Amino acid sequence: MRRILAAFMAVASLVAGCSAEGEPAEGSVLHVLAGSELADLDPVLRDAAKATGVSVRFTYAGTLDGVRQVVSGQAGQRHQAIWFGSNRYLELRDRPSAATATPIMSSPVVLGVRQEAARRLGWVDKRPSWAEVAKAAVDRDFTYGMTSPAASNSGFSALVGVATALNAGQDLDPPSVAKLSPALRDFFSAQTLTAGSSGWLSEAFVRKGAEVDGLVNYESVLRSLNASGRLPEPLALVYPSDGVVTADYPLTLLPGESPETQAAYDKITAYLLRPETQKRIVETTHRRPVVESVPFEGVADVRELPFPGASETVDGLLAAFYDRLRRPSRTAYVIDVSGSMTGDRIADLKRAFVSLTGGDSPAFDRFLNREEVTVVPFSTKPHAAREFTVPAENPGAALTEIRRYAEGLRVGGGTAIYDGLTTAYKIVGQKTAADPDRFTSIVLMTDGENTGGMDFAEFRRRFDGYARLGVPVFPVLFGEAEEKEMKELADLTGGRSFDARAQSLQEVFREIRGYQ
């Protein structure tokens, strides 16, 4: 009987995925909610799996979305660990055990400036203060790109760093954020490029050429871009004299995990902290090592700015950024209302669209104050477009109007994708000519292939007339949408495609907000 019981327990242990209590099973998997910039660690983590028997599998999320998932408990349902650029904001909201967080590498958020602009501004041999950078921005002597603070830790760190530096390096609080608003508005008026991830921001910067003077991004991303050979000459890396905010990339085990998961976590972190692994991380990703014996060629005397001490301050700064400080958005939504959208598909689309009108969502998850929203429904042909403007103050009535419109969409007919898209380009072209100082984009949502009107080949031939606008298209894939064609469309227009077949439309809409 004991032998039978022992055999049963051994099988149960294998089914549970562990070899013995407190030991990771060979072939263990650590599921990690992570920032998308960590994709560049793939070769390091593949070797780690071979050496330790522990594989790391990422699910990507923006930093603030990741914090939201941890605080709500959603992250712990599918993941054992998180790995973002920083835990600072999470610690204000949730305070996870410090014993479970292991910094693996680091990278400050700095400026990458085109050589011509660096020489013109006198920043080649000088480290300007953030106030001097802000003055150049106000005078439009310096334009730049930055990621969305709600979607990416580099943008979040840049926002906190600039605000803290302009506050004479003192801790931020709600009154100081209000006082700094005019100066911050001036600084962000020179931001001409936005993105939901650091990697996509670099790609957009390369496409823009000399139109944009520089980037506010991770030092590692800027060094990687310089090493790629895709720029006419390397960017000058500028480290503001009054300090920066640094990402320390703590791999963090979520509370309540099993001894076996703890053992897997310990194995993978020990491997990543080996000097030879740290050296490879430096060579592969251009991030800084946390092991002091590993050399790194770069600026050493980088001052660290303080992080706000209260979540209310950070939340207020984010709300101010999206609703008052940054350039406003202009978005055209080209929506498929053909017959194939009947049933769950149109219901899901309505639900996702309505989610952008607010409710309990934070400011950066809904249509923003000052945003222009145009909806272009299409089926056999484009329907009449509907235009909305969310006011700078008291947006409730406008958001309600958008909600009612979305709830009233009806389906039927064929699928003229490119006729609908052409209509949207004509509308945003007219609006951009009248008011160019906005982040402008088009979101295309379709569940099938084009069945009427012009085809993709014809749209491609006509696109030269719209390319000068610099307006990207973000196709959303769901249903039977032509994946290859939608990705080609995104590449043609300078956008990127989003897949709603593996996640909900609401999650996709939230992700797209980082690019608008």
ABEGO torsion letter per residue (X at the ends): XAAAAAAAAAAAAAAAGBABBGBBBBGBBBBBBBBAAAAAAAAAAAAAAAAAGBBBBBBBBBAAAAAAAAAAGAAAAABABBBBABAAAAAAAAGBBAAABBBABBBBBBBBBBAAAAAAAGAAABBBBAAAAAAAAAAGABBBBBBBAAABAAAAAAAAAAAAAAAGGBBBBAAAAAAAAAAAAAAAAABABBBABAAAAAAAAAAAEAABABBBBBAAAAAAAAAAGABABBBBBBBBAAEBBBBAGBBBBBBGBBAAAAAAAAAAAAAAABAAAAAAAAAAAGBBBABAABBBBBBABBBBBBBBABAAAAAAAAAAAAAAABBBBBBBBBBBABAAABEAAAAAAAAAAAAAAEEABBAAABBBBGBBBBBBBBBABBBBBBBBBBBABGAAAAAAAAAAAAAABBBEEBBBAAAAAAAAAAAAAAAAAABABBBBBBBBBBABBBABEBBAAAAAAAAAAAAAAGBBBBBBBBEABBAAAAAAAAAAAGBBBBBAAABBAAAAAAAAAAAX
